[in-house]
Amino acid sequence: MKRIELMVNTAKPVTLEKFLTGEKGVSRRLLTRLKRRFGGITRNGETIRSIDEVRQGDIIVLSLADDSFLEPNGRLNVPIAFENDSLVVFDKPNGMPVHPSIRHQGDTLGNYFAYLYPELTFRSVNRLDRDTSGLCVIAKDALAAKLLQGSCKKVYYAAVYGTIPESGTIDAPIARERESIILRCVREDGQRAVTHYKRLQCNGRYSLAEIDLETGRTHQIRVHFAHIGAPLAGDDLYGGLRDDINRQALHCGRITFDDPMTGESITVSSEIPEDIRLLFTQEEK
């Protein structure tokens, strides 16, 4: 059971439902599930109904069920790039989260996996941000997950602002931005982070970079390219603009791993999506 604590900080009393769905972005699907579970939602330690009012200073606790069971969703459709008895590699579209969260219940890669393989537990080997597209490896059993963890070599493609050098390495430590649970930044006291890249294409406004990560820090590619003054197109979290694309222009386009059963080296590839390719059909603005 996972517990999430939320503090009410509203000027006027509001219903619990309005606070959760309006202020905190809880999906109505999740709210319904929580309401059906005894003790699913409490206020200051006591059970509360969705129609009850909450006030500033109240502590709301959501008790979420174990994510080992995911609600199947066959309305989703994610291409399979590779599959064998040990694993499946999905070609995830941008806009789809890998795991359910407080804001996303039922619309994730995990929910689609649960539809395709109702008897299996969802075990993602690599995790992509919601708006990052590309290859995502899911192990079909615990042993495969253990053998694959940390052994997958990934190659990313990103459209970044400006003209970057033909090749380079960004070696800059990354830390959590103070006072934020999401943002990361380059800071001396951060964890070592190394990004290798080469430029594949350039049209004056954008460069297309092929990226090889030596380390795997949260938001590493996005933070590193922003750090050198070339933020990803569409990445408004780290200084990019959404003039030409409405998400960070980042795609996991190649992944290599050893098959857990045979030890054979397997490489799976995915084409760069159209919304990124279109950035290089326009002239410099």
Beta strands, then each sheet from edge to edge (+ up, - down):
strand 1: 2-7
strand 2: 14-15
strand 3: 41-43
strand 4: 46-47
strand 5: 53-54
strand 6: 59-64
strand 7: 80-83
strand 8: 87-92
strand 9: 123-124
strand 10: 133-139
strand 11: 153-161
strand 12: 167-171
strand 13: 174-176
strand 14: 184-186
strand 15: 194-202
strand 16: 206-213
strand 17: 250-258
strand 18: 265-269
sheet 1: 1+ 6- 3+ 4-
sheet 2: 2+ 5-
sheet 3: 7+ 8- 10+ 9-
sheet 4: 7+ 8- 10+ 17+ 11- 16+ 15- 12+
sheet 5: 7+ 8- 10+ 17+ 18-
sheet 6: 13+ 14-
end
